Amino acid sequence: MADGAQESLAAFREEIADWIDKNAPADVRDRAFDESDICWGGRNFMFKSEGQKLWMERCAERGLTAPRWDVAYGGAGLSRGQEKVWLEELARLRVKKPLESFGLWMLGPALLAFGTEDQKRHYLPQITRGEIRWCQGYSEPGAGSDLANVQTYGADKGDHWLVNGQKIWTSYADKADWIFALVRTDREAPKHRGISFLLVDMTTPGISTKPIKLISGKSPFCETYFTDVVIPKDQIVGEVNRGWDVAKHLLTHEREMIGGGGSGAIGARSIGSVLTDDDVTDPHTIARAQKLEVDSLAFALTMDRYKDLAKQGGVGHASAMLKYYGTELNKDRYELLMAAGGSDALAWEGAYGALAPEWLRTKANSIEGGTSEVMLDILSKRVLELPGE
Ligand SMILES: Cc1cc2nc3c(=O)[nH]c(=O)nc-3n(C[C@H](O)[C@H](O)[C@H](O)COP(=O)(O)OP(=O)(O)OC[C@H]3O[C@@H](n4cnc5c(N)ncnc54)[C@H](O)[C@@H]3O)c2cc1C
């Protein structure tokens, strides 16, 4: 990096650190991790405190909920380097990110790449202000890893589609305001060529959700049903029947986000922040911890390299590598934390915080957004170009 650029980043660091310090309310600082500390936004979101709401609003006003998006779309127009500095300063000052959402992580990048100018100006600022919470309607009972097999069908009715079908594993569908969904709009075409990417208001008549209760007692997932749902034609992103291109682009962002340890529910905790020297005494555990810290550092640097290389456009098939390695690493990290914590770590809420639920959650990291087996499949075929069976 040129000296001038480094100097200007140093000046930006000083400015943004000062702004964070002056504007972050006390209750978004130094909090133990817990789901209710995450601000998801949306019409029905119950803020944990006035401070959480104020922090989101102050950041949104400066475009800092989507730092790299264009100012015209509600972002701050920051460079990649400036965004890194913003995240580093948040971490250093122990301040929570102001907003997390599927809109920021997934739909936004897809709209930036495939949306019309009208769609970008309409939907993106709503996402950055945390007004609309999105959920993802990809999976169906017969279409998980084989996602292009979606059967939810949109019949062409001239000025609208009439949609019928079922989605599954729709995270937070019962809390979301809108859904981005893959819908088959041509049953005759080859399966990848007959899918459209639609945006749907969850309050549209004919949509219902049914939470799926998990063994933990929580219900973050839903079955989502579409019965004669009328969807206006302008709520399509990209071309009719070419929604697979949009879907794939979005998936690279989802995989990159999950692989990076996520910024929300699955945010990885460093070993040092959980365990003390008293916890880690036997040489075997120390060696495991050291290896993991080195691997984590190498992975973080690799992520940075890919992000710098890819700029706005995503990282393509390499996202499968980042997703695979990042989620497996995260599982290893939590296995180690649980092993080192011993029986104390099994407490649902205990000396180590909510370590046991976080450990269990890591198991889902290597399934959501595409399983590890499927990521390895993509790597072997598309990146290493190995011959198929
Ligand atoms: C925490 C979590 C959140 C989720 N949130 C959402 C959401 O918000 N919206 C949404 O649409 N979906 C969501 N999903 C669904 C998720 O994307 C699917 O679970 C995932 O794509 C796998 O599909 P499946 O569950 O149907 O498994 P299947 O596709 O049935 O796979 C079953 C097993 O077979 C293996 N397998 C399948 N095909 C191959 C192959 N070609 N080669 C080798 N092995 C293979 C898989 O790796 C897996 O082990 C979520 C899932 C989880 C766990």
The ligand as a Gaussian input file, in Angstrom:
#p B3LYP/6-31G(d) Opt

LIG

0 1
 C      -28.684000     -23.820000      10.856000
 C      -29.326000     -23.958000       9.493000
 C      -29.984000     -22.864000       8.949000
 C      -30.603000     -22.989000       7.697000
 N      -31.285000     -21.901000       7.207000
 C      -31.879000     -21.991000       6.008000
 C      -32.618000     -20.872000       5.494000
 O      -32.753000     -19.833000       6.152000
 N      -33.191000     -20.994000       4.292000
 C      -33.074000     -22.111000       3.534000
 O      -33.587000     -22.117000       2.426000
 N      -32.412000     -23.215000       3.998000
 C      -31.810000     -23.173000       5.220000
 N      -31.134000     -24.259000       5.715000
 C      -31.124000     -25.507000       4.944000
 C      -29.745000     -25.864000       4.402000
 O      -29.317000     -25.001000       3.410000
 C      -29.802000     -27.333000       3.988000
 O      -29.928000     -28.081000       5.181000
 C      -28.544000     -27.789000       3.247000
 O      -28.496000     -27.205000       1.968000
 C      -28.476000     -29.327000       3.115000
 O      -29.640000     -29.826000       2.548000
 P      -30.496000     -30.998000       3.239000
 O      -30.667000     -30.631000       4.686000
 O      -31.716000     -31.191000       2.402000
 O      -29.576000     -32.269000       3.193000
 P      -29.426000     -33.318000       1.984000
 O      -29.200000     -32.560000       0.715000
 O      -30.574000     -34.260000       2.029000
 O      -28.096000     -34.048000       2.381000
 C      -28.073000     -35.129000       3.313000
 C      -26.651000     -35.655000       3.408000
 O      -26.222000     -36.140000       2.119000
 C      -25.026000     -35.519000       1.716000
 N      -25.000000     -35.279000       0.272000
 C      -26.016000     -34.786000      -0.485000
 N      -25.618000     -34.668000      -1.764000
 C      -24.322000     -35.056000      -1.829000
 C      -23.349000     -35.155000      -2.881000
 N      -23.623000     -34.797000      -4.124000
 N      -22.119000     -35.610000      -2.557000
 C      -21.798000     -35.981000      -1.279000
 N      -22.697000     -35.920000      -0.247000
 C      -23.923000     -35.460000      -0.518000
 C      -24.992000     -34.198000       2.454000
 O      -23.688000     -33.686000       2.606000
 C      -25.630000     -34.567000       3.793000
 O      -24.675000     -35.110000       4.662000
 C      -30.532000     -24.204000       6.972000
 C      -29.864000     -25.304000       7.537000
 C      -29.274000     -25.194000       8.782000
 C      -28.582000     -26.381000       9.360000

